[in-house]
Amino acid sequence: MSRRGRQSGASPTSERSEPVFKNLIVYRIAPGWSATLEQVEEALGKTRFAPIGATQEKSVGWTAPRGEAHGALIESVGGQWICKLAVETKSVPASVVNRKVDERAAQIEQSSGRKPGKKERRDLKDEALQALLPQAFTKQSAVLVWIDTASRLLVAGTGAQGRADELTTLLVEALPGLSVALFDTQVAAPAAMADWLVTQEPPAGFSIDRECELKAADESKAVVRYARHSLAIDEVRQHVEQGKMPTKLALVWDDRVSFLLTEGMQLKKLTFLETVFEDGKSGAGKDEGFDADVAIATGELSQLLPDLFAALGGEAVPGAAPSAAATGPAPASAGKAPAAAPAAAPSPSAGDSPLPWE
């Protein structure tokens, strides 16, 4: 039996519910920061999302996580704080802009007998872009942010490091005293994943699913991918022993949540197995459904994340020497494990949504 008394061995292909979070990047909140919900609401309100203007390329701001017009920008559900960053962009194909620039440059050359120089062409490009932006289609996206004040964790609901860095920078600028850094563990994820694949002994509470990516550390950069395929085979072990390090590995936690762990310790393709959400959604209205979804998701992840951190040797202490297991039992030919993604730089001073989750 699993720790929750559920029958273990649930198939990863069982019926699954759509999670509130599909991807996660986890940050540690530095000691010393504290704020009330009202203070955060006021701070985020200064950069509330506004629809993109006719000649804007991008608009970024905070929006109500419940999806209500003029709703609260920060919600507390079971003590867990939730906010949402909305992003709207316009893009004009470079080929269209360049064609407009060439047409205008040809007109200038014909009328004046001279070819526009580099600076003038840059100005022409800016003019062409401004003229074309009002005709461009917009693209909307949103990132859910979970702040666990008790555990001092900030979780960005995205698998894109650039987007996560953008939102943490905006939060650090908005909230005085807030400082965050990517969560770091004693054992690098690639080294741990290599050990689990070679020994076929994942950490307690986890099982290996049917997807992984292996990449050579040498100049060949050879990549091997497995999808919907058993990884308990000699071929996988041989690839690792020959020097290919895991950059992605699918795992299942406690027969409840499946995800893809990456070399930068991101969690992607989060999926809740079977009926995790059913009780929370039974007969629930819009607001009740939002609260239930967030409560269940944060409740599950509040237990998954500590188990995962423990499986990776626990949290790394800044300034301390790495543990002997930091590089794991990877074979000698495996080379150096890929470095973890860099921390978000702090500022110098310091499911009902109209937008899709990222």
C-alpha positions in Angstrom: 0.0 0.0 0.0 1.2 3.6 -0.6 1.6 6.1 2.2 -2.0 7.3 1.7 -3.5 3.9 1.9 -4.2 3.8 -1.9 -3.5 0.6 -3.9 0.0 1.1 -5.3 1.0 0.3 -8.9 -1.6 2.6 -10.6 -0.9 2.8 -14.2 0.4 6.1 -15.5 -2.1 5.8 -18.3 -5.1 5.9 -16.0 -7.6 8.7 -16.3 -6.1 11.9 -15.2 -7.4 15.4 -14.2 -6.2 18.7 -15.7 -3.9 20.3 -13.0 -4.0 23.9 -11.9 -0.2 23.8 -12.6 1.2 22.2 -15.7 4.9 23.2 -15.1 6.8 24.4 -12.0 10.0 26.3 -11.3 10.7 26.5 -7.6 12.4 29.4 -5.8 13.6 29.9 -2.2 12.4 33.1 -0.5 15.3 34.6 1.5 14.8 35.2 5.2 13.6 38.6 6.4 10.7 39.2 4.0 7.2 39.5 5.4 4.1 41.2 4.2 0.4 41.1 4.7 -2.0 40.1 2.0 -3.3 43.7 1.9 0.3 45.0 1.4 0.9 42.6 -1.5 -2.5 43.5 -3.1 -1.6 47.2 -2.9 1.9 46.6 -4.4 0.6 44.5 -7.3 -2.1 47.0 -8.0 0.5 49.5 -9.2 1.3 47.2 -12.2 -2.2 45.7 -12.9 -2.4 44.2 -16.4 -3.8 46.5 -19.1 -4.6 45.3 -22.6 -1.9 46.0 -25.2 -2.1 49.3 -27.0 -2.3 49.7 -30.8 1.5 50.3 -31.2 2.7 48.3 -28.3 4.7 45.1 -28.8 4.1 43.7 -25.2 2.0 44.4 -22.2 2.8 42.7 -18.8 0.9 43.0 -15.5 -0.9 41.3 -12.7 -4.4 40.1 -13.1 -7.1 38.5 -10.9 -6.3 34.8 -10.5 -10.0 34.0 -10.4 -10.5 35.6 -13.8 -12.9 38.3 -12.5 -12.7 41.8 -13.9 -11.3 44.1 -11.3 -11.0 41.2 -8.9 -8.3 40.8 -6.1 -4.8 40.3 -7.5 -3.7 38.1 -4.6 -5.8 35.3 -3.2 -5.3 33.2 0.0 -6.6 29.7 -0.3 -6.0 27.6 2.8 -3.1 29.9 3.7 -1.5 29.5 0.3 -1.1 32.8 -1.7 -2.0 32.8 -5.4 -1.4 35.5 -7.9 -1.2 35.6 -11.7 1.0 37.4 -14.2 -0.7 38.1 -17.6 1.3 38.7 -20.8 0.0 40.0 -24.1 2.3 40.3 -27.1 2.2 41.3 -30.7 4.6 40.2 -33.3 5.2 41.2 -36.9 7.2 38.8 -39.1 10.7 40.1 -39.8 10.3 39.3 -43.5 7.3 41.7 -43.6 9.1 44.5 -41.8 12.2 44.1 -44.1 10.1 44.2 -47.2 8.5 47.5 -46.1 12.0 48.8 -45.3 13.3 47.8 -48.7 10.3 49.4 -50.5 10.8 52.7 -48.6 14.6 52.6 -49.2 14.0 52.1 -52.9 11.6 55.1 -53.0 14.2 57.3 -51.2 17.0 56.2 -53.6 14.7 56.9 -56.6 13.7 60.3 -55.5 17.1 61.5 -54.0 19.6 59.4 -55.9 21.2 58.1 -52.7 21.0 54.9 -50.7 19.9 55.2 -47.1 22.7 54.5 -44.6 22.6 52.1 -41.7 21.2 54.6 -39.2 18.5 55.7 -41.7 17.5 52.1 -42.4 17.2 51.5 -38.6 14.8 54.5 -38.4 12.9 53.1 -41.4 12.6 49.8 -39.7 11.2 51.4 -36.5 8.7 53.3 -38.6 7.6 50.2 -40.5 7.2 48.3 -37.3 5.0 51.0 -35.7 2.9 51.1 -38.9 2.4 47.3 -38.9 1.8 46.7 -35.2 -1.9 47.9 -35.2 -2.6 45.1 -37.8 -0.8 42.4 -35.9 -2.6 39.6 -34.0 -2.2 39.5 -30.3 -1.1 36.4 -28.2 -2.1 36.1 -24.6 -0.7 33.9 -21.9 -0.6 33.8 -18.1 1.6 32.4 -15.3 0.1 31.3 -12.0 2.3 32.1 -9.0 2.1 30.3 -5.7 3.7 31.8 -2.6 4.0 29.4 0.4 4.9 31.9 3.2 5.2 29.1 5.8 7.7 27.1 3.8 9.3 30.2 2.2 8.8 28.9 -1.3 7.8 30.8 -4.4 6.6 28.5 -7.2 6.2 29.8 -10.8 3.7 27.9 -12.9 5.8 27.8 -16.0 8.5 25.7 -17.7 10.1 28.6 -19.4 13.0 30.0 -17.3 12.9 33.3 -19.1 9.3 33.8 -18.1 10.0 32.7 -14.5 12.8 35.2 -14.3 10.6 37.9 -15.7 7.9 37.4 -13.1 10.2 37.0 -10.1 12.0 40.2 -11.2 8.6 42.0 -11.2 7.7 40.6 -7.8 11.1 41.6 -6.3 10.7 45.2 -7.7 7.1 45.4 -6.4 7.6 43.9 -2.9 10.1 45.7 -0.7 12.6 43.3 1.0 11.7 40.3 -1.2 14.7 38.3 -2.5 14.5 34.9 -4.2 16.9 32.4 -5.7 16.3 29.1 -7.6 16.0 26.2 -5.2 19.2 24.3 -5.1 19.8 20.7 -3.8 22.9 18.8 -2.6 22.7 16.3 -5.4 22.4 17.6 -9.0 19.3 16.3 -10.8 21.2 14.7 -13.7 23.5 12.7 -11.4 20.5 11.5 -9.3 18.5 10.6 -12.4 21.5 8.7 -13.8 21.7 6.6 -10.6 18.0 5.8 -10.7 18.2 4.6 -14.3 21.3 2.5 -13.8 20.1 0.9 -10.6 16.4 0.9 -11.4 15.9 2.0 -7.8 14.1 5.3 -7.6 13.8 7.0 -4.2 11.1 6.0 -1.8 7.6 7.1 -2.9 8.6 7.5 -6.5 8.5 5.3 -9.6 10.1 5.7 -13.0 7.6 6.3 -15.8 8.0 5.8 -19.5 9.9 8.9 -20.9 13.4 10.2 -20.7 16.1 12.1 -22.6 19.8 11.3 -22.5 22.5 13.6 -23.8 26.2 13.0 -24.3 28.5 15.4 -22.4 31.2 15.2 -25.1 31.5 17.3 -28.3 29.1 15.0 -30.1 26.2 16.2 -28.0 24.4 13.0 -29.1 20.8 12.8 -27.8 18.7 9.7 -27.2 15.0 10.0 -26.4 12.5 7.4 -25.1 8.7 8.1 -25.2 6.0 5.7 -24.0 8.7 3.1 -23.6 9.9 1.0 -20.6 13.1 2.4 -19.2 13.9 -0.8 -17.3 16.1 -2.1 -20.1 19.8 -2.7 -20.5 20.0 -0.3 -23.5 19.2 2.7 -21.2 21.7 1.6 -18.6 24.4 1.2 -21.3 23.7 4.7 -22.7 24.3 6.2 -19.2 27.4 4.1 -18.6 28.7 5.3 -22.0 28.5 8.9 -20.9 25.0 10.1 -21.8 23.5 12.0 -18.8 19.7 12.3 -18.3 18.3 15.7 -19.0 14.7 14.7 -18.5 13.1 11.8 -16.7 9.4 11.0 -16.2 8.5 10.1 -12.6 5.3 9.2 -10.7 5.0 10.3 -7.0 2.9 8.2 -4.6 0.7 7.0 -7.5 -0.9 10.4 -7.4 1.1 12.9 -9.5 3.2 12.3 -12.6 5.8 14.8 -13.9 8.9 15.2 -16.0 12.0 16.2 -14.0 14.6 18.2 -15.9 18.3 18.7 -15.5 17.6 22.2 -14.1 15.2 20.7 -11.5 12.1 22.0 -13.3 8.9 20.0 -13.1 7.1 19.7 -16.4 4.0 17.9 -17.7 2.5 17.8 -14.2 -0.6 15.5 -14.2 -2.8 14.4 -11.3 -3.7 10.8 -11.6 -7.1 9.3 -11.5 -9.6 11.1 -9.2 -7.4 13.5 -7.2 -9.7 16.5 -8.1 -13.1 14.8 -8.0 -14.0 15.5 -4.4 -13.1 19.1 -4.8 -15.1 19.7 -7.9 -18.3 17.8 -6.9 -21.1 20.2 -7.1 -18.8 23.2 -6.8 -19.6 26.5 -8.4 -17.1 28.8 -10.0 -15.5 30.2 -6.8 -15.7 26.9 -4.9 -14.1 25.2 -7.9 -11.2 27.6 -7.9 -10.7 27.2 -4.2 -10.9 23.4 -4.4 -8.6 23.2 -7.3 -5.9 25.4 -5.7 -6.3 23.7 -2.3 -5.9 20.2 -3.7 -3.1 21.2 -6.1 -1.0 23.0 -3.4 -1.8 20.3 -0.9 -0.4 17.6 -3.2 2.6 19.6 -4.2 3.3 20.6 -0.6 4.1 17.0 0.0 5.6 16.1 -3.3 8.2 18.9 -3.3 9.8 18.0 0.1 10.0 14.3 -1.0 11.7 15.3 -4.2 14.1 17.6 -2.5 15.0 14.8 0.0 15.6 12.5 -2.9 18.1 15.0 -4.2 20.0 15.1 -1.0 18.1 18.0 0.6 18.6 21.7 0.2 22.1 23.0 -0.5 23.4 25.4 2.1 24.8 28.5 0.4 28.6 28.7 0.8 28.9 25.2 2.1 31.0 22.6 0.4 29.0 20.2 -1.8 28.2 16.8 -0.4 30.2 13.8 -1.5 27.1 12.7 -3.4 26.7 16.0 -5.2 27.8 14.5 -8.5 26.1 11.2 -7.8 27.3 7.7 -8.7 27.5 8.6 -12.4 30.0 6.5 -14.3 33.5 7.8 -14.9 32.7 8.2 -18.6 29.7 10.3 -18.0 31.6 13.6 -17.8 30.5 16.6 -15.9 26.8 16.9 -15.1 25.1 19.9 -16.6 24.9 22.9 -14.4 21.7 23.9 -12.8 19.9 27.0 -14.2 21.1 30.3 -12.8 19.1 32.0 -10.1 16.8 34.9 -10.9 18.7 38.2 -10.4 17.1 40.3 -7.6 16.5 44.0 -8.2 19.3 46.3 -7.4 17.3 47.5 -4.4 16.5 44.5 -3.1 -9.1 27.1 -13.0 -11.4 29.9 -14.2 -9.4 32.2 -16.2 -9.8 34.1 -19.5 -6.1 33.5 -20.2 -4.5 30.1 -20.6 -2.1 28.6 -18.0 1.4 28.3 -19.3 
